[in-house]
Amino acid sequence: MRKFKSVLGNGRTHSIHLILLIALIMLPGIIQGQSLEFQRTILSEKSGRHPLFIDLNNDGIKEILFTISAQNNHEITAFIAPNWEPAVICKIKYSSCDEITGDIDNDGDLDIIGRYLDGNDEGMVFWLENPSPESKALESEWNLHIIGPAEYIKEFDIADIDKNGQPDIIARAENWLYVFFQVIPDKWQVRQDPIHRHDGLAIGDLDMDGDQDIVLNGYWLENPFNSVWIMHIIDKRWFLQYEVPGTDNNCKVEVSDVNHDGYPDVIFSNAETSGHPVLWYEGSKNVSNPDDWKIHVIGEVDWCHSLRAGDMDNDGDIDIVTGELIQTHDYFAREALHPLIVFINNGQEPWEFITLSNEGCYGAGISDIDGDGDMDIITPKNYNTGPLQLWINKLK
C-alpha cells in the first residue's frame, strides 16, 4: 500500500496594510511524482463564513466574498484581486448556515442567494441583485428581492428543477426541504416537504434521465415533476444516527463522477461527530437499489464540516478537500489538531493526502480564483473565529 504524505504549514508575515494581513507559505507535496503546492494568503483576521466566488468587475479574475460578523448586522464583503482589498457590498441581518450565487435574472452576472431576518425577525430567503457585471457592482447598492419565508436554512443549491429555463432555489432546513420555483425573478412558488433530519444537500442527475435530483443525508429524491418526491436510500447510516442531539445526522454531501465511468457518484462526510470515515458511493445504472451502491473509503476525518470535490492536481480525476470543524464548547478540542486536507484520487483506498494546515476549517470552498487553470481553496478558520484564508494552487 502506498504511504500517505502530509505537509504542515505554519508561520505568518504581516503586510504594511493594517486592514489586510497577508501570509505567504509555500506548501509542497509530491504525489505520484507530481508536485502540488499551495500559497497561503490571510485575507482578514475577522471571522466570516460562506465563501463565494464572483467576477464582479468582469476582468476574468474572481473576487472572494465572505459574510463577515459585524455589530448588529453582517457585512457581505468582497475581497478584490489582485491585492485582496476588502469592500463591503451589503449590510444585512444574515441568518443561515449557507449562501450561494447564481444568475437569477438571466442578465449575465451572478447574484447572491441567502436568508436573513426582516424587521419582524422572520426568516426570509432572498436574492441580492448584482447591479452590473462591470465595476458598478462595487459602487452601487445591491437591490434585495424577497423569495419567500423559511425556517433556518442549513444549505442552499440552485438548479432548474422544473426545466422551464428559469433557475430555482433549493433550500434545506433541519426537517424541511424547500424548493422555490421561479416564475419571474420577483415571483416564486414554493414547495415544502418533510425530510429526514439534519444536514446535507447536493444536486445531480443520479438516474441520468435529464432532470436534476436532490441528494440529502444518506438518500436521494427523484425529481417528481409536480408529483411526490420519490425517495431512494443510498445508506441509512447517514440519517439513522442516534448520538448527541443536534450533532447526529449532520452530513456534508457532494455529487461528482469520482471514478470517471460516466455515472454520478455521491460523497458523504459526518460534519459534527468524530470516528466516521469520508465515504464515496459508486453510481451505476440502478441507483434505486441501495444494494447497488458500492462503498469506497476516502479516509477518516473527525468533525468533517468541509467537503468539496474537484480536480486539485490536474490529472483528470476528482480529488476531495476536507476540513475539520473546531468544537468551541470543548477547551481540549480547541487545543487539538484540526486539519485541512487534500485527498488525492489515485485509485487506492484509503486515499493519499496532503495536510495544508492543522488550524481548523469551517465551510471551505474551491474554485479557480486566479484563472490559471487549477483549483484554489478558500477557508474560514471557524464560524466565529478568524482568519479568512486563501490557498492559491501553484500547480500552473
C-alpha positions, 0 to 999 in steps of 0.5 A: 500500500502506498504511504500517505504524505502530509505537509504542515504549514505554519508561520505568518508575515504581516503586510504594511496594510493594517486592514489586510494581513497577508501570509505567504507559505509555500506548501509542497507535496509530491504525489505520484511524482507530481508536485502540488503546492499551495500559497497561503494568503490571510485575507482578514483576521475577522471571522466570516463564513460562506465563501463565494466566488464572483467576477464582479468587475468582469476582468476574468479574475474572481473576487472572494466574498465572505459574510463577515460578523459585524455589530448588529448586522453582517457585512457581505464583503468582497475581497478584490484581486489582485491585492485582496482589498476588502469592500463591503457590498451589503449590510444585512441581518444574515441568518443561515448556515449557507449562501450561494450565487447564481444568475437569477435574472438571466442578465449575465452576472451572478447574484447572491442567494441567502436568508436573513431576518426582516424587521419582524425577525422572520426568516426570509430567503432572498436574492441580492441583485448584482447591479452590473457585471462591470465595476458598478457592482462595487459602487452601487447598492445591491437591490434585495428581492424577497423569495419567500419565508423559511425556517433556518436554512442549513444549505442552499443549491440552485438548479432548474428543477422544473426545466422551464429555463428559469433557475430555482432555489433549493433550500434545506432546513433541519426537517424541511426541504424547500424548493422555490420555483421561479416564475419571474425573478420577483415571483416564486412558488414554493414547495415544502416537504418533510425530510429526514433530519439534519444536514446535507444537500447536493444536486445531480442527475443520479438516474441520468434521465435529464432532470436534476435530483436532490441528494440529502443525508444518506438518500436521494429524491427523484425529481417528481415533476409536480408529483411526490418526491420519490425517495431512494436510500443510498445508506441509512447510516447517514440519517439513522444516527442516534448520538448527541442531539443536534450533532447526529445526522449532520452530513456534508454531501457532494455529487461528482463522477469520482471514478470517471465511468460516466455515472454520478457518484455521491460523497458523504462526510459526518460534519459534527461527530468524530470516528466516521470515515469520508465515504464515496458511493459508486453510481451505476445504472440502478441507483434505486437499489441501495444494494447497488451502491458500492462503498469506497473509503476516502479516509477518516476525518473527525468533525468533517464540516468541509467537503468539496470535490474537484480536480486539485492536481490536474490529472483528470480525476476528482480529488476531495478537500476536507476540513475539520470543524473546531468544537468551541464548547470543548477547551481540549478540542480547541487545543487539538489538531484540526486539519485541512486536507487534500485527498488525492484520487489515485485509485487506492483506498484509503486515499493519499493526502496532503495536510495544508494546515492543522488550524481548523476549517469551517465551510471551505470552498474551491474554485479557480480564483486566479484563472490559471487553470487549477483549483484554489481553496478558500477557508474560514478558520471557524464560524466565529473565529478568524482568519479568512484564508486563501490557498492559491494552487501553484500547480500552473 
